[in-house]
Amino acid sequence: MLTGTGSVRHRSDTVSKVLLTVGYLALLVAVVSARTTPATGYELSIYAQTPDAFWVGVGAATAVGLVTSLFARPAASRVLGLVLGVSSYAAVVGLPLLRGYHYFGRGDGMTHLGWTRGLLVGNNEVFSMFYPGIHTFAIFVGESTGLPLTRSLLYVVFAFAVVFALFVPMCAWALTGDLRTTAVATFSGFLLLPITNISTQLVPHTTTQTVLFAPVVVYLLVRYLRSDRGGTLVPTGAGTLLAVALAALVVYHPQQALNFLLMLATICGLQLVARRWISHPSVTEPRRVYAQTGFLAVFWMAWSHGHERFRSGATNAVGEISKALTGGGGVAADTAQRGGSLTEIGSGLFEIFLKIFSVAGVYSAVTAALLLVALFGRLGGDDDIEPSFHRYMAGALVPVAALFGLYVLGSVSTQAFRHLGFLLVFVTLVGAVGIGRGWRLLSDRLPRAPVGSAVAVFLAVAIVVSALTVFPSPWIYLPSQHVSEQSMSGYETTFEHATVSDGVYSVRGDADRFADAHYARKVPNTPFGSVNETAMRTSLSTYHGTGWYLAVSEADRKREVLAYDQLRYSRESFALVRTQRGVSSVVDNGGFELYYVSG
């Protein structure tokens, strides 16, 4: 006969099992609904075009995973809740694959597709590229599975997004050994705070993939700090793996590796200072990182030396920072221009900031609080590793944050937000640990149930808000990065059969990116450019002279008319193109049109 406590526990276990069963069935329905509704043309918003059944199923599965992982009594149920949560997250970040997108990644994504094709056909050499990591990874996936590069690159993007979500909680576990904090970190990873869609997006983009790889390096760093302290230069398994991960970081993107080098150098300085001031070090103090820092510095300099892209990037960076220091930065003008455009379509910078950075702002505040406690208060732990790690972070994030600030002052450019994406990796991790520690602290002083419920509600709201900005959409006044098969084949037909040396123009000048992809980055001497609305309405034959091509895609129409609310190009301007004298239709496949302007 069951006792009262045993009966309650039995009912709790039964409820957990029922919830998990419902959650996994909901996820199955979601995946099947997305898979059986493939995209048939360009989709301006992956959110609106994905079946409602997917969002309902994923929402239910995520809620079940959150509740069971935080509150279920059996350890097995909590683990299954975490697995369910990770699986739901994977379904969301894998939507372009589930929905059968031909490709996902306009702009830089098209150029990276071209570079990958160049490596595959031998036009490019691995060691001549500044960051060949994701390209060689995609070729490996494609050659191993028989998938086209447009598909294998999307699997690479998916893999890095999943790796980020897996290693954030692994870092939290390595630091704290607390299952509750690890669960908070797991769902914090789902927020994908480093993805801002300003310069980090879930597309083939070397900076983004490197940022999402950073938790792997952090995890190995924590393991290295905890490894046997037999001597600073005595090799360990964790140290060897850390060295490999640091080298991979350089190959994926040297700029982000430089951020890590600045952090490690700062940690070295802090360890040197601590060694001078502490005469009797603790046996549990962190291992020194001198050798790892030296290895990264040497490898980074050896890899970067001789690369023209490194020289030009460094020159531009120094120029922008010099502008900032001398007061010549363009932040005010650029911000005013962007803010003015948003105001014209009924929005504003403050609204966009709230949508993209509200959750990151909360996590940043928690991170700052935890780091201040680590510096000036008492942060308990089983050993010296966790408090020391937070103290290291308090100092190590300073140079990267300063670099971000200088870029912002110099010019509102994507470079600044690349550094911000890197910083948000640590905001995610430290913020999650701070929430976990706050939960434990408040549970000792207040009723546990309300505190736990408040944490769960906060995480649920944060996941919903963040999920709305994982992909670009009209919600944040950005068009989708979807590249339809019609657009791709239309441009390929253009480059294969048209006399492209006459010039290929497009709305906002996207043709050059498709040329990058088609020619594997070896673009012929072809003039590319854009046309304005006035020319599209009345005077194409006199805009660039005679004998040139105009490409108009379904993506152009939806972007300008729906996402940008006809701010620069009206619906009528697209309709009037084919009515002008001297304009002949060359290609029309339903999602792409090519016109020849003969005058």
Secondary structure, 3 states (H helix, E strand, C coil): CCCHHHHHHHHHHHHHHHHHHHHHHHHHHHHHHHHCCCCCCCCCCHHHHCCHHHHHHHHHHHHHHHHHHHHCCCHHHHHHHHHHHHHHHHHHHCHHHHCCCCEECCCHHHHHHHHHHHHHHCCCCHHHCCCCHHHHHHHHHHHHHCCCHHHHHHHHHHHHHHHHHHHHHHHHHHHHCCHHHHHHHHHHHCCCCCCCCCCCCCCCCHHHHHHHHHHHHHHHHHHHHHCCCCCCCCCCHHHHHHHHHHHHHHHHCHHHHHHHHHHHHHHHHHHHHHHHHCCCCCCCCCCCCHHHHHHHHHHHHHHHCCCHHHHHHHHHHHHHHHHHHHCCCCHHHHHHHHHHHHHHCCCCHHHHHHHHHHHHHHHHHHHHHHHHHHHHCCCCCCCCHHHHHHHHHHHHHHHHHHHHHHHHHHCCCHHHHHHHHHHHHHHHHHHHHHHHHHHHHHHCCCCHHHHHHHHHHHHHHHHHHHHCCCCCCHHHCCCCCEECHHHHHHHHHHHHHCCHHHCEEEECCCHHHHHHHHCCCCCCCCCEEEECHHHHHHHHHHHCCCCEEEEEEHHHHHHHHHHCCCCCCCHHHHHHHHHCCCEEEEEECCCEEEEEECC
